[in-house]
């Protein structure tokens, strides 16, 4: 359930019977012909669908992350690493203060992975708190499903093209884009990166059948829900 659908008294009542919560992390960055909010849309929607049957509250997605390499693409908003880590840390501190002891972070953006170290530090500073950091798109079962459908998958390619990240007025290419040289990408400044990538897709087809995408999504929901329902150690 969305935190936006609760008031503080409802939340206080919830905390008397459960101490779990979900924090989605996203980003606002270029995704070729897809929405600039792909990472935020996916992490928040996944968190809500996974948590809903368990009655676990989902906090609003943190819609800005670490994405300096895409700064030359209009609409991309990046936080400095230290800013992002501080924001995540203060959110976790506040959640711990209110009594949340089991927190699942559903991360939708690869650039945000430094946040995993903040999760470990928060557990060290708040004895009794357990935090799981879940990079949902590359979790074992989801990635296996992606590979089973099409091993040529990357940033802004078909694997992020769900009905809810697609723009109705954006026409995308039908051919498969050759994979970019990922090692070379890491050496480029933002403007050079844009020139190298062109539309922003790293490589692969731009879209696949929605039934294939729903298979991936169903696996992601079940795998994420399992993290909430399983033992927390």
N, C-alpha and C positions, 0 to 999 in steps of 0.2 A: 504494500500500500504506500502511496505517495505521502510524504510528510505534509505536503500542501493540503491534504484532506483531513488533517488532524489539528486540534488546538493543543495548547500546553497541558490542559487538564486530561485530555485523552492520552497524551504521551506519558504523563505521570502515572496514569492507570496502567498503561501497557508495561511500563518499567517495573511494576510490582509483580508481574508474572513472567516477564521475559527480558533478556538483556542483549538481544541480537539487533543489529542494524546493518544497512548496506549503504556504502558511499560510492557512487559512480564517479569516475574521472574521465574527462573527455578532452577535446581540443577543438579549436576553430582554425581550420587550415584548408588549403587547396586539396581537392580530391578529383581533379580533372573535371569531368562533366557532372559529377555528383555534388550533393550539397556540401557547403563549407562546414556544416555541422555533423558530418558523418560520424565521427568518433563519439561525439556527445549523444547523438540520437541513439546509436547502437548500445552504448554502455548503460544509459538510463533505461531504455526500453527493456533490455535484457535483465537488468536488476529488478525491475518491477514485475516482469512476468515470472521470474524465478522465485521472488519473495512472496508474491500474492497468496498462493495457497497456504503458506506457512504463517501468514499474518505478520510478517516482519516489515517494519517501516523502511522506506528507501528515501534517503535525503536527496535534495536536488543535485544534479550533476555539476561538477566543477568544469565549466565549459571552456576554460583556457588552460593550455598546457605549455610544454616545452617544445617549440618547433621553429627554431631560428633559421634553419636551412630553407624554409619555404617563404621567407620574408619578402621575396621579390614577386610573389603571387598576391595580387590585391585581395583583401579580405582575410588573409592569414594574420592572426594575432598571437604573438608569442610572449610568454613570461620568461624572465631570467630564471635560471635554475634555482638560485637561492630564494627568489620570490616564491616560486611554485612550492618548493619544499617547506618554506615557512608557512604558507597558507594551509597546506595539507596538515602540517604539524599542529597548527592552532585549531583546525577543525577537529582533529583527533583528540586533542587536549580537552576541548569543550565536550565532546561526546563522552569521554571518560569521566569528566566531572559530573555529568548528569546520570551516570550509572550504566552506560553501555559497556559491557565487558567482552562481547563477542562481535567484532566488526569485520564485515567482508567488504574489501575494496574491489570494485569491478572496474578495471582499467581498460579503456578503449583506444589508447594511443601509445605507440611504442616509445615516443620521446619522454613519456612520463615515468618510465621504469625506475629512475632514481628515487621515486617516492617509496620504493620498497624498503630502502634503508631507513626512511623516516618511520615506517611501520615498526621496524625492529627496535628503533630507539624509543618509540612510544611504549612498546611492551616493556622495555627495560625501566622506563620512568614511571610506569603505572602498573605495579605488581598486580597480577590477577587478570590483566587485560590480554585478550587474544585477538590478533589481527591477521587475516588472510589477504594476501595481495594476489589478485586473479587477473592475469592478462588473457582475457577470454578468447580472443581470436587465434591465439597460438597455444591454447591448452591442449592436452594430448588428444582428447576425443574429437574436438572441433577441427584441429589441424589434420587429423587422420581422415575426417570426412571431406575436407577441402581437397586433400591430395587424391582421394579416391575419385573425386569428380573431375578434377583438372589440376595437375601438378604445376602448371604455369599460372601462378597467382601472385599478386603483389599489391602494393599500395595503389589505390584508386582504380584497381582492375575489377573484374567481375566479382571477386570474393567480398567486396564491400558494397556491391550493387544490389541492395534489397529494395522491395517496393517502397519502403519508408525512408530510403536515402536518395532515391531517384527523383529527378526534377522533370515534371511533365513537359516543360517547354525546352528541354535540352536534348538535342539529337546527338547521338554518339556514334563513333565509327563501328562498322560491323566486322572489320578484320582483326586479327590478333596482332598486337604490338610486340615487336621483339623485346626480350628482356634487356633491361639496362645493366650496365656494369656497376654493380653495387659498391665495389671497392673504389671505383673511380668517383662515384657520387659523393662518397665521404670526404673527398679531397677538394670539393668545389665550394666556392662562396655562393651566397644566394642567387646572384644574378647569373653566374655561370651555370648553376644548377638548373635554373629556369630555361636557359638557352639549350642545355643538353636534353632536358626532359620534354620540352615542347608543351604538350597539354597537361603534363603532370602525372600521367600513368607511368608506373615503373616498368610495366610489361605484362602481357597477357591479354585475353579477350576482355572487352569492356562490359559485356553482359552475358548471362547464361539464363536458362529457363528458370522461372520462378519456383517451380516444383523442386528443382535442385537446391535453390537457395533456402527454401523452407526446411529441407532436410538438415542443412547446416544449422539453421536457427533452432530447430527442435532439439538437436544434439546440444547446442550451446545452453539452452534453457535448462535442460535436465542436468547437465554437468554443473552448471552454476548453482542450481537448487541443491544439488548434492553437497556442495561445500557448506551451505547453510545448515543442512540437516544432519550431516555427519558429525562424528566426535571432534571436539575442538582441542583435545589433548588435556 
